[in-house]
Amino acid sequence: MQTIEPATKEVIFELVQAEQKKYPFSLKTKDIIEIMNCSQSQAYEALTAGKIPGAKKIDGLGWRINRDILFTWLYTKEN
């Protein structure tokens, strides 16, 4: 596993914080489509396949994704 330099970690942390402020804590599928710049079918495919960490399907509500986990994963590609 590759180690991340402290300066790089700080930059990643700042990017994640800036993005987090734009969205609610619990994201919906429409948010994933916007954030990941993908189609609705691509988003549902990734969610159903378990490729997006922090995502849970809730009966009657649909998919909910933990914002903090998603942005950390996006910027580091780690779960």
C-alpha positions in Angstrom: 0.0 0.0 0.0 1.2 3.4 -0.9 1.8 6.0 1.9 0.5 9.5 1.5 2.8 12.4 2.3 1.6 14.7 5.2 1.3 17.7 2.9 -0.8 15.6 0.4 -3.1 14.4 3.3 -3.7 18.1 4.3 -4.7 19.0 0.8 -7.0 16.0 0.5 -8.5 16.9 3.9 -9.2 20.5 2.7 -10.8 19.3 -0.5 -13.0 16.9 1.3 -14.1 19.5 3.8 -14.9 22.0 1.0 -17.0 19.4 -0.9 -18.8 18.3 2.3 -20.1 21.8 3.0 -22.0 21.7 -0.3 -24.1 18.6 0.6 -26.2 17.2 3.5 -24.8 14.4 5.7 -27.0 11.8 4.1 -26.8 11.9 0.3 -29.5 10.6 -2.1 -29.0 9.1 -5.5 -29.5 12.4 -7.3 -26.5 13.7 -5.2 -24.3 10.8 -6.3 -25.2 11.5 -10.0 -24.2 15.1 -9.6 -21.0 14.4 -7.5 -19.7 11.6 -9.6 -20.9 13.1 -12.9 -22.6 9.9 -14.0 -25.9 8.8 -15.5 -28.8 7.5 -13.3 -28.2 4.0 -14.6 -24.5 4.1 -13.8 -25.2 5.4 -10.3 -27.8 2.6 -9.6 -25.5 0.0 -11.1 -22.6 1.1 -8.8 -24.9 1.2 -5.7 -26.4 -2.2 -6.4 -23.0 -3.7 -7.0 -21.7 -2.3 -3.7 -19.0 -0.2 -5.4 -19.8 2.9 -3.4 -18.8 2.7 0.3 -21.2 4.1 2.9 -24.3 3.4 0.8 -27.3 1.7 2.2 -30.7 1.0 0.7 -33.5 1.9 3.1 -37.0 0.5 2.6 -39.4 3.3 1.6 -36.6 5.9 1.2 -34.2 4.4 -1.4 -30.5 4.7 -1.3 -28.7 6.8 1.3 -25.0 7.4 1.2 -22.8 8.7 4.0 -21.4 12.0 2.7 -18.1 11.8 4.7 -17.4 8.3 3.6 -18.1 9.0 0.0 -15.9 12.1 -0.3 -13.0 10.5 1.6 -13.3 7.5 -0.8 -13.5 9.7 -3.9 -10.4 11.7 -2.9 -8.4 8.7 -1.7 -10.0 5.7 -3.4 -9.9 3.9 -0.1 -12.8 2.5 2.0 
